[in-house]
Amino acid sequence: MALRVLGDACVKAARTGAKSIILGGAGLVGYAPFLQDQVKLPIIDSVSAGLNLYLNRKMPPALQTINAFETAWNNLPDHMCLDTKQQRPQSGVDQGASLSRHQLPWS
């Protein structure tokens, strides 16, 4: 079922004039070879492509050298904040919420 749905999506994308199709996300690893015969465009498995670049030391240099996880996360909506005690200001100016890296649900 998943291959059929992905195949249909690839065919539709090819009709738009796309020059290639990138399968993004770890959940789609390995599907590209099974879909390739459905379209004449290159189908790229983003995880495999990234890993290949990394392992063969072909990664381009970073444009910035900041660590985004050390950056303050400001103006997040309430539902993304873990601190349930945190309240939004009642004034007309909304300062937004702030979430440090130690509060991120996925860290």
C-alpha positions as CSV (number, residue, x, y, z in Angstrom):
1,M,0.0,0.0,0.0
2,A,2.7,2.5,1.0
3,L,4.7,1.8,-2.2
4,R,1.5,2.4,-4.3
5,V,0.8,5.7,-2.6
6,L,4.4,6.9,-2.9
7,G,4.5,5.7,-6.5
8,D,1.3,7.7,-7.3
9,A,2.8,10.8,-5.6
10,C,6.0,10.4,-7.6
11,V,4.1,10.2,-10.9
12,K,2.1,13.3,-10.0
13,A,5.2,15.2,-9.0
14,A,6.8,14.2,-12.3
15,R,3.9,15.7,-14.2
16,T,4.5,19.1,-12.6
17,G,7.8,19.5,-14.4
18,A,10.0,18.5,-11.4
19,K,13.6,17.5,-12.3
20,S,14.0,15.1,-9.4
21,I,12.1,13.7,-6.5
22,I,13.6,13.6,-3.0
23,L,12.2,11.2,-0.5
24,G,12.7,13.0,2.8
25,G,12.7,11.3,6.2
26,A,14.1,8.2,7.8
27,G,10.8,6.4,7.4
28,L,11.3,6.4,3.6
29,V,14.8,4.9,3.5
30,G,15.1,2.2,1.0
31,Y,12.0,3.0,-1.0
32,A,13.7,4.8,-3.9
33,P,14.8,1.7,-5.8
34,F,11.3,0.3,-5.7
35,L,9.8,3.5,-7.1
36,Q,12.4,4.4,-9.7
37,D,10.8,2.3,-12.5
38,Q,7.6,4.3,-12.2
39,V,9.1,7.7,-13.2
40,K,12.0,8.7,-15.4
41,L,13.2,11.3,-12.9
42,P,16.0,10.6,-10.4
43,I,14.5,9.6,-7.1
44,I,16.8,10.5,-4.2
45,D,16.7,8.8,-0.8
46,S,17.7,11.8,1.4
47,V,19.0,9.8,4.3
48,S,21.1,7.5,2.2
49,A,22.4,10.5,0.1
50,G,23.3,12.4,3.3
51,L,25.0,9.4,4.8
52,N,26.9,8.7,1.6
53,L,28.2,12.3,1.5
54,Y,29.2,12.1,5.1
55,L,31.0,8.8,4.9
56,N,32.8,9.8,1.8
57,R,33.8,13.2,3.3
58,K,32.1,15.1,0.6
59,M,30.0,17.3,2.8
60,P,30.2,21.0,1.9
61,P,31.5,23.3,4.7
62,A,28.9,24.8,7.0
63,L,27.8,28.3,6.2
64,Q,27.4,29.0,9.9
65,T,29.1,27.5,12.9
66,I,26.5,28.0,15.5
67,N,24.9,25.2,17.6
68,A,21.2,25.7,17.2
69,F,20.5,23.7,20.4
70,E,22.3,26.3,22.5
71,T,20.1,29.0,21.0
72,A,17.2,30.5,23.0
73,W,13.9,29.4,21.6
74,N,11.6,32.4,21.9
75,N,8.1,33.2,20.9
76,L,6.9,29.6,20.9
77,P,3.2,28.9,21.1
78,D,2.0,27.7,24.5
79,H,1.4,24.1,23.3
80,M,5.1,23.7,22.6
81,C,6.3,24.7,26.1
82,L,6.6,22.0,28.7
83,D,6.4,24.4,31.6
84,T,2.7,24.5,32.4
85,K,3.2,27.2,35.0
86,Q,4.4,29.6,32.3
87,Q,1.7,32.2,31.5
88,R,1.4,34.5,28.6
89,P,1.3,38.2,29.6
90,Q,-2.2,39.6,30.0
91,S,-1.1,43.0,28.5
92,G,-1.6,43.8,24.9
93,V,2.0,43.0,24.1
94,D,2.6,39.2,23.8
95,Q,6.2,38.5,24.7
96,G,5.9,34.8,23.8
97,A,7.2,31.8,25.5
98,S,10.8,30.8,25.9
99,L,12.1,27.2,25.9
100,S,15.6,26.3,26.7
101,R,17.3,23.2,25.3
102,H,16.9,21.3,28.5
103,Q,13.1,21.7,28.3
104,L,12.8,20.4,24.7
105,P,10.6,17.3,24.7
106,W,12.9,15.6,22.2
107,S,16.3,16.3,24.0
